[in-house]
Amino acid sequence: GLSPVMIPNPFLLLASKRLHRFFHFQLSALSNDSCQPFLSLNLSVTQLSGSIIQFSVIEYAGGIETENNGAVRLEASTPYIDQSVIRQNGADGIHVWDQEGSVRVTNSEISGNASDDFMGADGIYIRGKGLVVLADNLISDNSGIGVNFPFSQRTEDVHDITIENNMITRNSMGGIYVSAKGAATISRNTVIENIAPLNGGGIYAWEGTIGDLVIEESIVANNSVTNSSSGNGGGIVASGGHIIDNTVLSNSSASDCGGIYAMRDTEVTRNTVKGNQAVKKGGGVCLIDGATAVRNTVADNQAGTNGGGIFVGVVNFAGGSVINNIVTNNAAAQGSGGGVYFCRVCRPVLTDNDICVNVANQGNAFYNANPSGAEDINAENNYWGSTDLGTIETQIWHFIDDSALGIVDYEPIRTAPVSSNADVCELSTPTPTLILTLTSTATSIATSSVLPTATPTPTPTPTSIDTSAPKNTSAISPTSTPDPTLTSTPTASSTNTLTPTHTPSNGFEPNNTCEQANPIAPDGAIQSTRFT
């Protein structure tokens, strides 16, 4: 229409289960001399004008056959959606296409939407250009992706995205997917118990050609990737940008990279990555094509083959650095590099780290797969859990152990932990009990209760997340080796307990070759090339 619309308060749009229609907004309003959406937000995203859906319930809609289907369909239209429930619909909860202005969804529940389409029904789907703010929502139990910003071939489709302080849980095709061009800030969210068939069970984000990507201060826990041949990143997949100050717990991948898969110039900084599992490579963190890891705590992670804590690999080019991290109590159950694994063409700097009490068949602390004759690996000034050079040598697998491998230069050593925690290398023995298969339902992933009940509050107040590493002071010898009789047990359970520190206030009750990690294309597709 040509005038703003305010959906009455309260408003109930309850389409019959038999009709399954939809709520369709087209271009909201036109000025005399231009064709612009009516909704207007200022830079602080305060509502200035436009159509509003507020205090409404929309359910049992979206079931007819139509292109761009959704219960709420926004075609070049940008109403403000606040404190509403959009649930149990037969298509995407909110579907926006050809966006031209600003979209804002706050304090709402988008849950239980499902369709017969093989990709399911997303909670929120947005394609187009402009400002998007998704804040303080519960987005759960949708048969597709929780929040989906798909890749667009149109050069004009550039977003400025903020996804903040949401609870995103139990979605069947992944929690958050951002492959759109433009800037994206994913901040202070709780992303738990989501499943993705391919990449990024919790968060998949590919930095656009315009703008920065930031994933920060979020809890990403108990998410999984189920594809055993080409899946990556049970918790987070990111290419470019910054992964900073997150807590990444108990995520799993049926293939590679249980916690974080970081590619290209991604900076992985000050995260706690704990209790994650990968059936193949990279239990905690995978650094691919020059990604860096600085000041992270990587503990209690497990990989079925190589790189229990950190796996460094390459698809197109090498580079990167591993600096000032705590890497402890990780295991590579049936492979190499319990703490850190470098691939055969990977030579990042490895310095100022605490690397201790890790377990693997070869190289409890560090495995260097670079070939003999290659440039020495710079692994100076690390603390290895001991000041005895003979003991340290037993923890590093390189030319001394296999003349086909290159040399690791690990002297000088540090004689005390880099971390201010003096007990950092006195943790419990890693016990490799890896998952070998993953179930297809998110509710079976966790053994502990991690889902809070959303508390109705009129004004949401985000709280900071404690990213400090849990402390365990039981000591073991740094020369521990895995039990050769160990048999991995198929299970997707986790023994870590997570208590999220914030909930969205939406006012509603929530119903030995160097194999590389799988490359991912910008559109999310798996590339077929594998490098050795």
Buried (B, 14 or more C-beta within 10 A) or exposed (E): EEEBBEBEEEBEBEBEEEEBBBBBBEBBBEEEEEEBBBBBBEEEBEBEEBBBBBBBBBBBBBBEEEEBBBBBBBBBBBBBBBBBBBBBBBBBBBBBBBBBBBBBBBBBBBBBBBBEEEEBBBBBBBBBBBBBBBBBBBBBBBBBBBBBBBBBEEEEBBBBBBBBBBBBBBBBBBBBBBBBBBBBBBBBBBBBBBBBBBBBBBBBBBBBEEBEBBBBBBBBBBBBBBBBEBBBBBBBBBBBBBBBBBBBBBBBBBBBBBBBBBBBBBBBBBBBBBBBBBBBBBBBBBBBBBBBBBBBBBBBBBBBBBBBBBBBBBBEEBBBBBBBBBBBBBBBBBBBBBBBBBBBBBBBBBBBBBBBBBBBBBBBBBBBBBEEEBEBBBBBBBBBBBEEEEBBBBBBBBBEBBEEBBBBBBEEBBEEBBBEBEEBBBBEBBBBBBBEEBBEEBEBBBBBEBBBEBEEBEEBEBEEBEBEBBEBEEEBEBBBEBEEEBEBEEBBBBEBBBEBBBBBBBBBEBEBEBBBBBBBEEEBEBEEEEBE
